[in-house]
Amino acid sequence: MKKLNYLIALAKIGHFGRAAEACHISQPAFSSAIQHLEEELGVTLVQRGQRFMGLTPVGEKVLLRAQRLAADWESLKQEAAASAEQLAGTLRIGVIPTALTASTFFTQAYRKEYPRMHFKLFSLSAEIIFRKLDAFELDLGFTYLGDPRLQGLHILPLYRENYVLLARRSWEGARLSSMTWLDVAKLPMCLLTPNMHNRQLLDAVFRDAGASPNVVVETDSVLTLYAHVVGAGLFTILPHSLLSTIGTGQELVAMPLHPPFYRQIGLIAPHQKQSSQMQEAAWKIAETLELQKQFDGLISRFD
């Protein structure tokens, strides 16, 4: 299994020296292990030159099987730990930035049930989440539903995002009951960068309204959006789920937008013949979360 893990590391990192370091062995020992794996299988796995040139076509097929075997091995270890009726291990979860708040409710509920569990959360784009799930580099994902790439994945709807305009309470328009997208487009905005799916969704809504937003600041950080509303007097558009991380609402107002814009968020996982104990537990726990009710109750705090 170690040699297969070395191949997985080499394909992921793309450099013999750094892959060896990540596997905590010397580079000569690492290179020797890869060569022995090739000899055992009777095929050439790695394209060699003065540097790592990638895997051969056969190597790509072996890599896919190695990733599956590694996932099965991790599942076997989890089952062994669960035999003592105490689930333990680490769940690797990819989360789109606007769903990071929702993931905290999930991890809290999971650890309440299984205190020995650990989590690795990665803030990733939807595209990268799909890619890493296919490569068995993630166990679960929190992302937008309604994407054609979801075909073949296990899906659990969790809640519906309701997008709102976030502004300082001292703004002269703070007492309005709602705003149209056409009016919002005239405000100085701080939005996520164009490569992020959330921004692409908002740009599409503005186009439908016949407007283009006045974007002053672009960032890949949701925290930076909040900071520029509070500190720089800019405006941003966020899903209402994020209001749970923004404070008491004394400084800010969350204003409904007209027409309203919603997006469904859900938990996704690879469809496997035998899911791991941790993934099965994750599904059962996520099904008990009442996220919609919790998030919908947040808007009144900012009225």
Beta strands, then each sheet from edge to edge (+ up, - down):
strand 1: 46-48
strand 2: 52-55
strand 3: 89-95
strand 4: 117-123
strand 5: 140-144
strand 6: 153-168
strand 7: 179-180
strand 8: 188-192
strand 9: 214-219
strand 10: 236-239
strand 11: 252-258
strand 12: 262-270
sheet 1: 1+ 2-
sheet 2: 4+ 3+ 5+ 12- 6+ 10-
sheet 3: 4+ 3+ 5+ 12- 6+ 11- 7-
sheet 4: 8+ 9+
end
